């Protein structure tokens, strides 16, 4: 029985075989637009930011403008009370998280700036500035971030609607909608 459970876990998430634990991942589901209605995997920042203390069943995932979120945002009013989607690069992960926090965001998802990255998670760590951030910060694979952004652009939408966090262990395997471009 335990072998079947372990095999099932490894099939659901092959990165477990490389020494990462299940709690190293957080899952969210895009509800709209429908063409990317998948469950995505993200990794939390290692040594800064908060944790999700509640589940958001329908919250906006708002792409930051400018995408790198290293300073003032032109769409900061839309980020207030929502979750921001930010591109990696230009400044530290902690700086991006603080910018989103200062604009009233509930969390930040930082997508890798390598749009072809569909398997390598980056460990987000402090930047030695002595500053802190209280909101959760997550790292998203570049391919996933690119596909979400592309869908929003194709539909002319200013944001996606997501549920976060999602407990994937409570979803039957046959109902897990995973991005077809990512190997789970």
N, C-alpha and C positions, 0 to 999 in steps of 0.2 A: 504494500500500500504506500509506504513512504517513498519508495523508488518511483512510483507512478506520479506522486505529487511533485517530487523533485524534477522529474522529466517534464511534466507539464509546465512548471515554473521556468525551466530553461528554454522550452519551446516558445513560451510567451515572451520571454525577454532574454535573448542569448547573451547579453552583456553580463548577466549574473554569472555565467561560466568564467568570466575574466576577473572575478573577485569583487565586483560591486554588489552591494546589498540592495534589496528591494526598497528600503527606506531612502536610498540615495536618489530616488526618482519621484517626481510628482506628475500627475496626469491631468490634462484638461481636454475638454471636448468642444470643438467648434460646432455651434448649432446653426449658424447662418453666416455666410451664404452656404446653401445646401451642397454645392459641388465640392466643398472641403469639409463636409460633416464627418470628421474623423476624430479619434482620440489621439492626442499628441503627448509625447514624453518630453519632460524638461527636468533639469537638475537644479536644485537650490544652491544659492551661494554658500560657500564653505564657512566663512567666518564673519559675515555681516548680514544685516537684514533680519526681518522677522519671519515668523511662520504663519501659515494660514490658520487662523483661529476659528474660522467659519467657512461654510461652503457657499459659493455664489452660484445659484442655479441659472441666472441669466444676467450677465454683466458684459459691458462693452469692452472689447479689446481694441484700443485706439492706437493706430500707428502714430508715433511722435513726428512732429514737423518742427525742425529738421530731424531726419531719421536717427542721427547719432545721439541726440539729446544731451549735448555737452554744454548747453547754456539755455538761454531763454527760448521757450517754445511758442510758436505762433498759434498753436492749437491747444494751449494749456487749459483753457476753459473746458474743452471737451474731455480732458484727461481727469479733471476733478471728480472724485468718487468712482473712477473706473480703473481699468488696468491698461497700462501702456505697453505697446510693442515697439521696441527700440532696436536699432542696428548696432552691432559691435563695432568698435573703432573710434578713434578721435580723442577719447579720454578713458579713464578707468571705469570699471564696472560699478564701483562704489559711487563715483561722481554721477554717473547716469542715474543710479538709484536715487541719489539725493535730489537731483533735478526733478524727477518724477514725484518724489515725496513732497517737495516744495510746491508743486503744482496740484497737490491734493490727491494724487493717484493712490489707489489701494495696494498696488503691486506693480512690478515691472517684469516683463519678459524680454530678455535680451537675446536676439537672434544672431547667430554667427554671420559675419559678413562674407563668408565663403558660401555662395549660393549652391555649390555642388556638394557641400559637406552633408552627408546623410548618415554618418555613423560616429563621428568623434566629438565627444562632449568636452568642453573646456571647464576647468575648475576655476570658478570665480572666487578671488580672494581679496582681502583688504589691500588698499593702495598705500599704506603707511602714512596717510595724511593726518591720522589721529581723529578723523571724523567718523560718525556712525550713521546708520540708517535703520529705521524701524520697520519699513514695509518689506514684504517678501520680494526677493530678487531671484529670477529663474533664468537658466540658460537653455536656449532652444537651438536645435540643429539648423544650420543655414538653409538647407533644402526646405525644411518645414516653414521657416520664416518667409522664404521666397515664395512658396506656393500660397501661403495665406495672403501675402501682399499682392501677388498677381491676381488672385481671385477677387480681392477687393477692388483693384483697378479695373478688371474686366467688367465687373458689375456696377462700377461707379459708386461704390459704397465708402463712407467715411470710417467705418469700423465693422468688426465682426462681433457676433454675440457668442459668448462662451459660457460653459459651466466649469468651475474650478474650485477645489480639486475634485477629481473623479476617482472613486474607489474601484479600480479595475478588477479587484478580486471578487466583487459582488456582481459582476456582469458575466453572464454565460459566455464561454469562449466563442461560440458561433455568432454572438451578437457584437463582439468587439470589432468596431470599424476602424481599422488601422490604415494610415496612409499607404497607398500601394507603392510608393517610391521609397519607403523606409523598411528595412528588414528588422523585424522585432525579434 
